[in-house]
């Protein structure tokens, strides 16, 4: 894990900024949502899907 972060830092320094910064942001936002609202919305979506599957199982 440390090596991956090191590599990303190196690629930022080498001038490959756009992609690397995007990748780092992507990793961060995946591990820890930057906008709680979006995270809550996604959680609600998952609950919706679960509740739609439940009747099928019961039927």
PDBQT receptor file of N, H, CA, C and O in Angstrom, charges set to zero:
ATOM      1  N   UNK A   1       0.842  -1.199   0.000  1.00  0.00    +0.000 N 
ATOM      2  CA  UNK A   1       0.000   0.000   0.000  1.00  0.00    +0.000 C 
ATOM      3  C   UNK A   1       0.881   1.255   0.000  1.00  0.00    +0.000 C 
ATOM      4  O   UNK A   1       0.629   2.206  -0.740  1.00  0.00    +0.000 OA
ATOM      5  N   UNK A   2       1.910   1.238   0.837  1.00  0.00    +0.000 N 
ATOM      6  H   UNK A   2       2.115   0.465   1.438  1.00  0.00    +0.000 HD
ATOM      7  CA  UNK A   2       2.803   2.396   0.904  1.00  0.00    +0.000 C 
ATOM      8  C   UNK A   2       3.462   2.628  -0.447  1.00  0.00    +0.000 C 
ATOM      9  O   UNK A   2       3.587   3.767  -0.897  1.00  0.00    +0.000 OA
ATOM     10  N   UNK A   3       3.888   1.536  -1.098  1.00  0.00    +0.000 N 
ATOM     11  H   UNK A   3       3.787   0.611  -0.733  1.00  0.00    +0.000 HD
ATOM     12  CA  UNK A   3       4.541   1.670  -2.401  1.00  0.00    +0.000 C 
ATOM     13  C   UNK A   3       3.617   2.307  -3.422  1.00  0.00    +0.000 C 
ATOM     14  O   UNK A   3       4.047   3.143  -4.217  1.00  0.00    +0.000 OA
ATOM     15  N   UNK A   4       2.341   1.915  -3.407  1.00  0.00    +0.000 N 
ATOM     16  H   UNK A   4       1.992   1.236  -2.762  1.00  0.00    +0.000 HD
ATOM     17  CA  UNK A   4       1.388   2.470  -4.369  1.00  0.00    +0.000 C 
ATOM     18  C   UNK A   4       1.264   3.976  -4.168  1.00  0.00    +0.000 C 
ATOM     19  O   UNK A   4       1.227   4.733  -5.138  1.00  0.00    +0.000 OA
ATOM     20  N   UNK A   5       1.200   4.408  -2.917  1.00  0.00    +0.000 N 
ATOM     21  H   UNK A   5       1.230   3.792  -2.129  1.00  0.00    +0.000 HD
ATOM     22  CA  UNK A   5       1.085   5.836  -2.644  1.00  0.00    +0.000 C 
ATOM     23  C   UNK A   5       2.351   6.551  -3.093  1.00  0.00    +0.000 C 
ATOM     24  O   UNK A   5       2.290   7.654  -3.637  1.00  0.00    +0.000 OA
ATOM     25  N   UNK A   6       3.500   5.920  -2.865  1.00  0.00    +0.000 N 
ATOM     26  H   UNK A   6       3.550   5.024  -2.423  1.00  0.00    +0.000 HD
ATOM     27  CA  UNK A   6       4.772   6.507  -3.269  1.00  0.00    +0.000 C 
ATOM     28  C   UNK A   6       4.799   6.690  -4.785  1.00  0.00    +0.000 C 
ATOM     29  O   UNK A   6       5.195   7.742  -5.287  1.00  0.00    +0.000 OA
ATOM     30  N   UNK A   7       4.370   5.649  -5.510  1.00  0.00    +0.000 N 
ATOM     31  H   UNK A   7       4.049   4.794  -5.102  1.00  0.00    +0.000 HD
ATOM     32  CA  UNK A   7       4.359   5.721  -6.965  1.00  0.00    +0.000 C 
ATOM     33  C   UNK A   7       3.466   6.862  -7.439  1.00  0.00    +0.000 C 
ATOM     34  O   UNK A   7       3.814   7.583  -8.374  1.00  0.00    +0.000 OA
ATOM     35  N   UNK A   8       2.317   7.022  -6.794  1.00  0.00    +0.000 N 
ATOM     36  H   UNK A   8       2.034   6.437  -6.035  1.00  0.00    +0.000 HD
ATOM     37  CA  UNK A   8       1.399   8.086  -7.202  1.00  0.00    +0.000 C 
ATOM     38  C   UNK A   8       2.042   9.451  -6.972  1.00  0.00    +0.000 C 
ATOM     39  O   UNK A   8       1.919  10.348  -7.806  1.00  0.00    +0.000 OA
ATOM     40  N   UNK A   9       2.721   9.605  -5.850  1.00  0.00    +0.000 N 
ATOM     41  H   UNK A   9       2.821   8.876  -5.173  1.00  0.00    +0.000 HD
ATOM     42  CA  UNK A   9       3.404  10.869  -5.585  1.00  0.00    +0.000 C 
ATOM     43  C   UNK A   9       4.444  11.126  -6.666  1.00  0.00    +0.000 C 
ATOM     44  O   UNK A   9       4.548  12.237  -7.186  1.00  0.00    +0.000 OA
ATOM     45  N   UNK A  10       5.217  10.091  -7.004  1.00  0.00    +0.000 N 
ATOM     46  H   UNK A  10       5.133   9.188  -6.582  1.00  0.00    +0.000 HD
ATOM     47  CA  UNK A  10       6.250  10.240  -8.025  1.00  0.00    +0.000 C 
ATOM     48  C   UNK A  10       5.642  10.684  -9.344  1.00  0.00    +0.000 C 
ATOM     49  O   UNK A  10       6.186  11.561 -10.015  1.00  0.00    +0.000 OA
ATOM     50  N   UNK A  11       4.518  10.088  -9.722  1.00  0.00    +0.000 N 
ATOM     51  H   UNK A  11       4.076   9.376  -9.176  1.00  0.00    +0.000 HD
ATOM     52  CA  UNK A  11       3.930  10.419 -11.015  1.00  0.00    +0.000 C 
ATOM     53  C   UNK A  11       3.376  11.845 -10.997  1.00  0.00    +0.000 C 
ATOM     54  O   UNK A  11       3.342  12.502 -12.037  1.00  0.00    +0.000 OA
ATOM     55  N   UNK A  12       2.945  12.330  -9.837  1.00  0.00    +0.000 N 
ATOM     56  H   UNK A  12       2.973  11.797  -8.992  1.00  0.00    +0.000 HD
ATOM     57  CA  UNK A  12       2.496  13.726  -9.754  1.00  0.00    +0.000 C 
ATOM     58  C   UNK A  12       3.695  14.634  -9.987  1.00  0.00    +0.000 C 
ATOM     59  O   UNK A  12       3.599  15.628 -10.706  1.00  0.00    +0.000 OA
ATOM     60  N   UNK A  13       4.827  14.288  -9.375  1.00  0.00    +0.000 N 
ATOM     61  H   UNK A  13       4.906  13.480  -8.791  1.00  0.00    +0.000 HD
ATOM     62  CA  UNK A  13       6.022  15.109  -9.513  1.00  0.00    +0.000 C 
ATOM     63  C   UNK A  13       6.563  15.083 -10.934  1.00  0.00    +0.000 C 
ATOM     64  O   UNK A  13       7.189  16.048 -11.374  1.00  0.00    +0.000 OA
ATOM     65  N   UNK A  14       6.330  13.989 -11.658  1.00  0.00    +0.000 N 
ATOM     66  H   UNK A  14       5.822  13.206 -11.300  1.00  0.00    +0.000 HD
ATOM     67  CA  UNK A  14       6.887  13.863 -13.005  1.00  0.00    +0.000 C 
ATOM     68  C   UNK A  14       6.084  14.668 -14.021  1.00  0.00    +0.000 C 
ATOM     69  O   UNK A  14       6.427  14.672 -15.204  1.00  0.00    +0.000 OA
ATOM     70  N   UNK A  15       5.029  15.347 -13.590  1.00  0.00    +0.000 N 
ATOM     71  H   UNK A  15       4.751  15.344 -12.629  1.00  0.00    +0.000 HD
ATOM     72  CA  UNK A  15       4.289  16.218 -14.498  1.00  0.00    +0.000 C 
ATOM     73  C   UNK A  15       3.072  15.533 -15.095  1.00  0.00    +0.000 C 
ATOM     74  O   UNK A  15       2.433  16.081 -15.994  1.00  0.00    +0.000 OA
ATOM     75  N   UNK A  16       2.744  14.343 -14.609  1.00  0.00    +0.000 N 
ATOM     76  H   UNK A  16       3.263  13.898 -13.879  1.00  0.00    +0.000 HD
ATOM     77  CA  UNK A  16       1.581  13.620 -15.126  1.00  0.00    +0.000 C 
ATOM     78  C   UNK A  16       0.372  14.000 -14.266  1.00  0.00    +0.000 C 
ATOM     79  O   UNK A  16      -0.432  13.146 -13.893  1.00  0.00    +0.000 OA
ATOM     80  N   UNK A  17       0.260  15.283 -13.963  1.00  0.00    +0.000 N 
ATOM     81  H   UNK A  17       0.913  15.977 -14.266  1.00  0.00    +0.000 HD
ATOM     82  CA  UNK A  17      -0.641  15.745 -12.914  1.00  0.00    +0.000 C 
ATOM     83  C   UNK A  17      -2.085  15.324 -13.083  1.00  0.00    +0.000 C 
ATOM     84  O   UNK A  17      -2.661  14.737 -12.167  1.00  0.00    +0.000 OA
ATOM     85  N   UNK A  18      -2.684  15.604 -14.220  1.00  0.00    +0.000 N 
ATOM     86  H   UNK A  18      -2.216  16.081 -14.964  1.00  0.00    +0.000 HD
ATOM     87  CA  UNK A  18      -4.126  15.422 -14.366  1.00  0.00    +0.000 C 
ATOM     88  C   UNK A  18      -4.568  14.026 -13.944  1.00  0.00    +0.000 C 
ATOM     89  O   UNK A  18      -5.456  13.878 -13.105  1.00  0.00    +0.000 OA
ATOM     90  N   UNK A  19      -3.948  13.005 -14.528  1.00  0.00    +0.000 N 
ATOM     91  H   UNK A  19      -3.227  13.126 -15.210  1.00  0.00    +0.000 HD
ATOM     92  CA  UNK A  19      -4.372  11.633 -14.266  1.00  0.00    +0.000 C 
ATOM     93  C   UNK A  19      -4.080  11.256 -12.823  1.00  0.00    +0.000 C 
ATOM     94  O   UNK A  19      -4.934  10.688 -12.142  1.00  0.00    +0.000 OA
ATOM     95  N   UNK A  20      -2.880  11.568 -12.355  1.00  0.00    +0.000 N 
ATOM     96  H   UNK A  20      -2.186  12.029 -12.909  1.00  0.00    +0.000 HD
ATOM     97  CA  UNK A  20      -2.472  11.119 -11.027  1.00  0.00    +0.000 C 
ATOM     98  C   UNK A  20      -3.346  11.736  -9.948  1.00  0.00    +0.000 C 
ATOM     99  O   UNK A  20      -3.803  11.044  -9.039  1.00  0.00    +0.000 OA
ATOM    100  N   UNK A  21      -3.577  13.034 -10.050  1.00  0.00    +0.000 N 
ATOM    101  H   UNK A  21      -3.205  13.596 -10.789  1.00  0.00    +0.000 HD
ATOM    102  CA  UNK A  21      -4.395  13.697  -9.035  1.00  0.00    +0.000 C 
ATOM    103  C   UNK A  21      -5.801  13.119  -9.074  1.00  0.00    +0.000 C 
ATOM    104  O   UNK A  21      -6.420  12.920  -8.029  1.00  0.00    +0.000 OA
ATOM    105  N   UNK A  22      -6.304  12.851 -10.259  1.00  0.00    +0.000 N 
ATOM    106  H   UNK A  22      -5.801  13.013 -11.108  1.00  0.00    +0.000 HD
ATOM    107  CA  UNK A  22      -7.622  12.236 -10.388  1.00  0.00    +0.000 C 
ATOM    108  C   UNK A  22      -7.649  10.873  -9.728  1.00  0.00    +0.000 C 
ATOM    109  O   UNK A  22      -8.612  10.530  -9.042  1.00  0.00    +0.000 OA
ATOM    110  N   UNK A  23      -6.594  10.091  -9.931  1.00  0.00    +0.000 N 
ATOM    111  H   UNK A  23      -5.812  10.370 -10.488  1.00  0.00    +0.000 HD
ATOM    112  CA  UNK A  23      -6.524   8.758  -9.331  1.00  0.00    +0.000 C 
ATOM    113  C   UNK A  23      -6.513   8.868  -7.810  1.00  0.00    +0.000 C 
ATOM    114  O   UNK A  23      -7.227   8.144  -7.117  1.00  0.00    +0.000 OA
ATOM    115  N   UNK A  24      -5.691   9.783  -7.303  1.00  0.00    +0.000 N 
ATOM    116  H   UNK A  24      -5.110  10.372  -7.866  1.00  0.00    +0.000 HD
ATOM    117  CA  UNK A  24      -5.580   9.927  -5.850  1.00  0.00    +0.000 C 
ATOM    118  C   UNK A  24      -6.934  10.350  -5.284  1.00  0.00    +0.000 C 
ATOM    119  O   UNK A  24      -7.378   9.828  -4.262  1.00  0.00    +0.000 OA
ATOM    120  N   UNK A  25      -7.588  11.300  -5.957  1.00  0.00    +0.000 N 
ATOM    121  H   UNK A  25      -7.227  11.725  -6.788  1.00  0.00    +0.000 HD
ATOM    122  CA  UNK A  25      -8.911  11.734  -5.508  1.00  0.00    +0.000 C 
ATOM    123  C   UNK A  25      -9.872  10.560  -5.524  1.00  0.00    +0.000 C 
ATOM    124  O   UNK A  25     -10.654  10.373  -4.593  1.00  0.00    +0.000 OA
ATOM    125  N   UNK A  26      -9.810   9.775  -6.583  1.00  0.00    +0.000 N 
ATOM    126  H   UNK A  26      -9.175   9.927  -7.340  1.00  0.00    +0.000 HD
ATOM    127  CA  UNK A  26     -10.703   8.628  -6.705  1.00  0.00    +0.000 C 
ATOM    128  C   UNK A  26     -10.505   7.663  -5.554  1.00  0.00    +0.000 C 
ATOM    129  O   UNK A  26     -11.473   7.161  -4.982  1.00  0.00    +0.000 OA
ATOM    130  N   UNK A  27      -9.247   7.400  -5.212  1.00  0.00    +0.000 N 
ATOM    131  H   UNK A  27      -8.461   7.807  -5.676  1.00  0.00    +0.000 HD
ATOM    132  CA  UNK A  27      -8.958   6.481  -4.110  1.00  0.00    +0.000 C 
ATOM    133  C   UNK A  27      -9.514   7.054  -2.820  1.00  0.00    +0.000 C 
ATOM    134  O   UNK A  27     -10.165   6.350  -2.048  1.00  0.00    +0.000 OA
ATOM    135  N   UNK A  28      -9.254   8.335  -2.587  1.00  0.00    +0.000 N 
ATOM    136  H   UNK A  28      -8.724   8.907  -3.213  1.00  0.00    +0.000 HD
ATOM    137  CA  UNK A  28      -9.702   8.959  -1.339  1.00  0.00    +0.000 C 
ATOM    138  C   UNK A  28     -11.219   8.933  -1.235  1.00  0.00    +0.000 C 
ATOM    139  O   UNK A  28     -11.771   8.551  -0.204  1.00  0.00    +0.000 OA
ATOM    140  N   UNK A  29     -11.879   9.335  -2.291  1.00  0.00    +0.000 N 
ATOM    141  H   UNK A  29     -11.430   9.645  -3.129  1.00  0.00    +0.000 HD
ATOM    142  CA  UNK A  29     -13.340   9.443  -2.213  1.00  0.00    +0.000 C 
ATOM    143  C   UNK A  29     -13.968   8.066  -2.083  1.00  0.00    +0.000 C 
ATOM    144  O   UNK A  29     -15.073   7.923  -1.559  1.00  0.00    +0.000 OA
ATOM    145  N   UNK A  30     -13.245   7.040  -2.570  1.00  0.00    +0.000 N 
ATOM    146  H   UNK A  30     -12.348   7.156  -2.996  1.00  0.00    +0.000 HD
ATOM    147  CA  UNK A  30     -13.781   5.684  -2.440  1.00  0.00    +0.000 C 
ATOM    148  C   UNK A  30     -13.682   5.220  -0.987  1.00  0.00    +0.000 C 
ATOM    149  O   UNK A  30     -14.609   4.603  -0.462  1.00  0.00    +0.000 OA
ATOM    150  N   UNK A  31     -12.554   5.520  -0.344  1.00  0.00    +0.000 N 
ATOM    151  H   UNK A  31     -11.801   6.021  -0.770  1.00  0.00    +0.000 HD
ATOM    152  CA  UNK A  31     -12.345   5.051   1.028  1.00  0.00    +0.000 C 
ATOM    153  C   UNK A  31     -13.186   5.853   2.012  1.00  0.00    +0.000 C 
ATOM    154  O   UNK A  31     -13.696   5.314   2.994  1.00  0.00    +0.000 OA
ATOM    155  N   UNK A  32     -13.325   7.150   1.737  1.00  0.00    +0.000 N 
ATOM    156  H   UNK A  32     -12.910   7.589   0.939  1.00  0.00    +0.000 HD
ATOM    157  CA  UNK A  32     -13.980   8.041   2.698  1.00  0.00    +0.000 C 
ATOM    158  C   UNK A  32     -14.735   9.098   1.909  1.00  0.00    +0.000 C 
ATOM    159  O   UNK A  32     -14.119  10.019   1.371  1.00  0.00    +0.000 OA
ATOM    160  N   UNK A  33     -16.036   8.987   1.830  1.00  0.00    +0.000 N 
ATOM    161  H   UNK A  33     -16.536   8.239   2.266  1.00  0.00    +0.000 HD
ATOM    162  CA  UNK A  33     -16.807   9.880   0.966  1.00  0.00    +0.000 C 
ATOM    163  C   UNK A  33     -16.579  11.348   1.307  1.00  0.00    +0.000 C 
ATOM    164  O   UNK A  33     -16.650  11.738   2.472  1.00  0.00    +0.000 OA
ATOM    165  N   UNK A  34     -16.304  12.162   0.285  1.00  0.00    +0.000 N 
ATOM    166  H   UNK A  34     -16.246  11.845  -0.662  1.00  0.00    +0.000 HD
ATOM    167  CA  UNK A  34     -16.068  13.582   0.511  1.00  0.00    +0.000 C 
ATOM    168  C   UNK A  34     -17.386  14.288   0.802  1.00  0.00    +0.000 C 
ATOM    169  O   UNK A  34     -17.433  15.199   1.629  1.00  0.00    +0.000 OA
ATOM    170  N   UNK A  35     -18.460  13.873   0.128  1.00  0.00    +0.000 N 
ATOM    171  H   UNK A  35     -18.422  13.132  -0.544  1.00  0.00    +0.000 HD
ATOM    172  CA  UNK A  35     -19.756  14.500   0.384  1.00  0.00    +0.000 C 
ATOM    173  C   UNK A  35     -20.676  13.496   1.071  1.00  0.00    +0.000 C 
ATOM    174  O   UNK A  35     -21.122  12.535   0.445  1.00  0.00    +0.000 OA
ATOM    175  N   UNK A  36     -20.961  13.712   2.349  1.00  0.00    +0.000 N 
ATOM    176  H   UNK A  36     -20.599  14.493   2.857  1.00  0.00    +0.000 HD
ATOM    177  CA  UNK A  36     -21.824  12.792   3.097  1.00  0.00    +0.000 C 
ATOM    178  C   UNK A  36     -23.192  12.643   2.433  1.00  0.00    +0.000 C 
ATOM    179  O   UNK A  36     -23.787  11.567   2.476  1.00  0.00    +0.000 OA
ATOM    180  N   UNK A  37     -23.687  13.707   1.825  1.00  0.00    +0.000 N 
ATOM    181  H   UNK A  37     -23.203  14.581   1.790  1.00  0.00    +0.000 HD
ATOM    182  CA  UNK A  37     -25.014  13.672   1.206  1.00  0.00    +0.000 C 
ATOM    183  C   UNK A  37     -25.046  12.602   0.126  1.00  0.00    +0.000 C 
ATOM    184  O   UNK A  37     -25.981  11.804   0.062  1.00  0.00    +0.000 OA
ATOM    185  N   UNK A  38     -24.023  12.588  -0.720  1.00  0.00    +0.000 N 
ATOM    186  H   UNK A  38     -23.263  13.236  -0.668  1.00  0.00    +0.000 HD
ATOM    187  CA  UNK A  38     -23.974  11.610  -1.802  1.00  0.00    +0.000 C 
ATOM    188  C   UNK A  38     -23.930  10.206  -1.210  1.00  0.00    +0.000 C 
ATOM    189  O   UNK A  38     -24.590   9.292  -1.705  1.00  0.00    +0.000 OA
ATOM    190  N   UNK A  39     -23.152  10.043  -0.152  1.00  0.00    +0.000 N 
ATOM    191  H   UNK A  39     -22.616  10.785   0.250  1.00  0.00    +0.000 HD
ATOM    192  CA  UNK A  39     -23.005   8.733   0.483  1.00  0.00    +0.000 C 
ATOM    193  C   UNK A  39     -24.362   8.263   1.017  1.00  0.00    +0.000 C 
ATOM    194  O   UNK A  39     -24.729   7.099   0.858  1.00  0.00    +0.000 OA
ATOM    195  N   UNK A  40     -25.089   9.164   1.640  1.00  0.00    +0.000 N 
ATOM    196  H   UNK A  40     -24.791  10.110   1.769  1.00  0.00    +0.000 HD
ATOM    197  CA  UNK A  40     -26.412   8.824   2.181  1.00  0.00    +0.000 C 
ATOM    198  C   UNK A  40     -27.350   8.435   1.045  1.00  0.00    +0.000 C 
ATOM    199  O   UNK A  40     -28.112   7.475   1.160  1.00  0.00    +0.000 OA
ATOM    200  N   UNK A  41     -27.287   9.184  -0.048  1.00  0.00    +0.000 N 
ATOM    201  H   UNK A  41     -26.668   9.963  -0.141  1.00  0.00    +0.000 HD
ATOM    202  CA  UNK A  41     -28.146   8.886  -1.202  1.00  0.00    +0.000 C 
ATOM    203  C   UNK A  41     -27.849   7.487  -1.719  1.00  0.00    +0.000 C 
ATOM    204  O   UNK A  41     -28.768   6.734  -2.042  1.00  0.00    +0.000 OA
ATOM    205  N   UNK A  42     -26.573   7.137  -1.799  1.00  0.00    +0.000 N 
ATOM    206  H   UNK A  42     -25.827   7.749  -1.537  1.00  0.00    +0.000 HD
ATOM    207  CA  UNK A  42     -26.203   5.804  -2.278  1.00  0.00    +0.000 C 
ATOM    208  C   UNK A  42     -26.720   4.735  -1.323  1.00  0.00    +0.000 C 
ATOM    209  O   UNK A  42     -27.196   3.687  -1.758  1.00  0.00    +0.000 OA
ATOM    210  N   UNK A  43     -26.627   4.997  -0.034  1.00  0.00    +0.000 N 
ATOM    211  H   UNK A  43     -26.241   5.849   0.319  1.00  0.00    +0.000 HD
ATOM    212  CA  UNK A  43     -27.108   4.028   0.953  1.00  0.00    +0.000 C 
ATOM    213  C   UNK A  43     -28.614   3.826   0.785  1.00  0.00    +0.000 C 
ATOM    214  O   UNK A  43     -29.105   2.701   0.876  1.00  0.00    +0.000 OA
ATOM    215  N   UNK A  44     -29.344   4.915   0.541  1.00  0.00    +0.000 N 
ATOM    216  H   UNK A  44     -28.945   5.829   0.467  1.00  0.00    +0.000 HD
ATOM    217  CA  UNK A  44     -30.793   4.806   0.338  1.00  0.00    +0.000 C 
ATOM    218  C   UNK A  44     -31.086   3.974  -0.903  1.00  0.00    +0.000 C 
ATOM    219  O   UNK A  44     -31.999   3.148  -0.900  1.00  0.00    +0.000 OA
ATOM    220  N   UNK A  45     -30.314   4.192  -1.961  1.00  0.00    +0.000 N 
ATOM    221  H   UNK A  45     -29.572   4.864  -1.963  1.00  0.00    +0.000 HD
ATOM    222  CA  UNK A  45     -30.502   3.413  -3.194  1.00  0.00    +0.000 C 
ATOM    223  C   UNK A  45     -30.348   1.930  -2.897  1.00  0.00    +0.000 C 
ATOM    224  O   UNK A  45     -31.149   1.113  -3.351  1.00  0.00    +0.000 OA
ATOM    225  N   UNK A  46     -29.316   1.584  -2.131  1.00  0.00    +0.000 N 
ATOM    226  H   UNK A  46     -28.666   2.248  -1.762  1.00  0.00    +0.000 HD
ATOM    227  CA  UNK A  46     -29.080   0.179  -1.804  1.00  0.00    +0.000 C 
ATOM    228  C   UNK A  46     -30.258  -0.392  -1.024  1.00  0.00    +0.000 C 
ATOM    229  O   UNK A  46     -30.685  -1.518  -1.280  1.00  0.00    +0.000 OA
ATOM    230  N   UNK A  47     -30.782   0.373  -0.081  1.00  0.00    +0.000 N 
ATOM    231  H   UNK A  47     -30.435   1.287   0.126  1.00  0.00    +0.000 HD
ATOM    232  CA  UNK A  47     -31.929  -0.096   0.704  1.00  0.00    +0.000 C 
ATOM    233  C   UNK A  47     -33.129  -0.321  -0.207  1.00  0.00    +0.000 C 
ATOM    234  O   UNK A  47     -33.862  -1.298  -0.055  1.00  0.00    +0.000 OA
ATOM    235  N   UNK A  48     -33.322   0.591  -1.153  1.00  0.00    +0.000 N 
ATOM    236  H   UNK A  48     -32.727   1.385  -1.277  1.00  0.00    +0.000 HD
ATOM    237  CA  UNK A  48     -34.435   0.464  -2.101  1.00  0.00    +0.000 C 
ATOM    238  C   UNK A  48     -34.314  -0.857  -2.850  1.00  0.00    +0.000 C 
ATOM    239  O   UNK A  48     -35.283  -1.607  -2.970  1.00  0.00    +0.000 OA
ATOM    240  N   UNK A  49     -33.111  -1.133  -3.354  1.00  0.00    +0.000 N 
ATOM    241  H   UNK A  49     -32.324  -0.523  -3.257  1.00  0.00    +0.000 HD
ATOM    242  CA  UNK A  49     -32.900  -2.370  -4.108  1.00  0.00    +0.000 C 
ATOM    243  C   UNK A  49     -33.188  -3.579  -3.226  1.00  0.00    +0.000 C 
ATOM    244  O   UNK A  49     -33.806  -4.544  -3.675  1.00  0.00    +0.000 OA
ATOM    245  N   UNK A  50     -32.745  -3.530  -1.985  1.00  0.00    +0.000 N 
ATOM    246  H   UNK A  50     -32.243  -2.746  -1.621  1.00  0.00    +0.000 HD
ATOM    247  CA  UNK A  50     -32.981  -4.647  -1.065  1.00  0.00    +0.000 C 
ATOM    248  C   UNK A  50     -34.479  -4.860  -0.868  1.00  0.00    +0.000 C 
ATOM    249  O   UNK A  50     -34.956  -5.995  -0.892  1.00  0.00    +0.000 OA
ATOM    250  N   UNK A  51     -35.214  -3.781  -0.674  1.00  0.00    +0.000 N 
ATOM    251  H   UNK A  51     -34.827  -2.859  -0.654  1.00  0.00    +0.000 HD
ATOM    252  CA  UNK A  51     -36.647  -3.919  -0.402  1.00  0.00    +0.000 C 
ATOM    253  C   UNK A  51     -37.394  -4.398  -1.645  1.00  0.00    +0.000 C 
ATOM    254  O   UNK A  51     -38.472  -4.984  -1.534  1.00  0.00    +0.000 OA
ATOM    255  N   UNK A  52     -36.829  -4.152  -2.824  1.00  0.00    +0.000 N 
ATOM    256  H   UNK A  52     -35.954  -3.677  -2.914  1.00  0.00    +0.000 HD
ATOM    257  CA  UNK A  52     -37.465  -4.654  -4.047  1.00  0.00    +0.000 C 
ATOM    258  C   UNK A  52     -37.207  -6.151  -4.200  1.00  0.00    +0.000 C 
ATOM    259  O   UNK A  52     -38.036  -6.875  -4.751  1.00  0.00    +0.000 OA
ATOM    260  N   UNK A  53     -36.062  -6.609  -3.715  1.00  0.00    +0.000 N 
ATOM    261  H   UNK A  53     -35.389  -6.021  -3.267  1.00  0.00    +0.000 HD
ATOM    262  CA  UNK A  53     -35.739  -8.030  -3.831  1.00  0.00    +0.000 C 
ATOM    263  C   UNK A  53     -36.504  -8.863  -2.804  1.00  0.00    +0.000 C 
ATOM    264  O   UNK A  53     -36.817 -10.025  -3.061  1.00  0.00    +0.000 OA
ATOM    265  N   UNK A  54     -36.803  -8.290  -1.664  1.00  0.00    +0.000 N 
ATOM    266  H   UNK A  54     -36.549  -7.346  -1.455  1.00  0.00    +0.000 HD
ATOM    267  CA  UNK A  54     -37.452  -9.037  -0.585  1.00  0.00    +0.000 C 
ATOM    268  C   UNK A  54     -38.785  -9.664  -1.008  1.00  0.00    +0.000 C 
ATOM    269  O   UNK A  54     -38.996 -10.848  -0.744  1.00  0.00    +0.000 OA
ATOM    270  N   UNK A  55     -39.685  -8.927  -1.647  1.00  0.00    +0.000 N 
ATOM    271  H   UNK A  55     -39.513  -7.965  -1.862  1.00  0.00    +0.000 HD
ATOM    272  CA  UNK A  55     -40.971  -9.540  -2.038  1.00  0.00    +0.000 C 
ATOM    273  C   UNK A  55     -40.782 -10.739  -2.968  1.00  0.00    +0.000 C 
ATOM    274  O   UNK A  55     -41.528 -11.715  -2.882  1.00  0.00    +0.000 OA
ATOM    275  N   UNK A  56     -39.787 -10.670  -3.854  1.00  0.00    +0.000 N 
ATOM    276  H   UNK A  56     -39.180  -9.877  -3.924  1.00  0.00    +0.000 HD
ATOM    277  CA  UNK A  56     -39.531 -11.798  -4.756  1.00  0.00    +0.000 C 
ATOM    278  C   UNK A  56     -39.209 -13.048  -3.950  1.00  0.00    +0.000 C 
ATOM    279  O   UNK A  56     -39.699 -14.138  -4.246  1.00  0.00    +0.000 OA
ATOM    280  N   UNK A  57     -38.380 -12.874  -2.928  1.00  0.00    +0.000 N 
ATOM    281  H   UNK A  57     -37.983 -11.988  -2.687  1.00  0.00    +0.000 HD
ATOM    282  CA  UNK A  57     -37.988 -14.021  -2.111  1.00  0.00    +0.000 C 
ATOM    283  C   UNK A  57     -39.194 -14.554  -1.341  1.00  0.00    +0.000 C 
ATOM    284  O   UNK A  57     -39.347 -15.764  -1.176  1.00  0.00    +0.000 OA
ATOM    285  N   UNK A  58     -40.047 -13.648  -0.873  1.00  0.00    +0.000 N 
ATOM    286  H   UNK A  58     -39.923 -12.665  -1.008  1.00  0.00    +0.000 HD
ATOM    287  CA  UNK A  58     -41.208 -14.065  -0.078  1.00  0.00    +0.000 C 
ATOM    288  C   UNK A  58     -42.257 -14.747  -0.953  1.00  0.00    +0.000 C 
ATOM    289  O   UNK A  58     -42.954 -15.652  -0.495  1.00  0.00    +0.000 OA
ATOM    290  N   UNK A  59     -42.369 -14.320  -2.193  1.00  0.00    +0.000 N 
ATOM    291  H   UNK A  59     -41.803 -13.584  -2.565  1.00  0.00    +0.000 HD
ATOM    292  CA  UNK A  59     -43.426 -14.844  -3.078  1.00  0.00    +0.000 C 
ATOM    293  C   UNK A  59     -43.224 -16.310  -3.428  1.00  0.00    +0.000 C 
ATOM    294  O   UNK A  59     -44.029 -16.886  -4.160  1.00  0.00    +0.000 OA
TER     295      UNK A  59
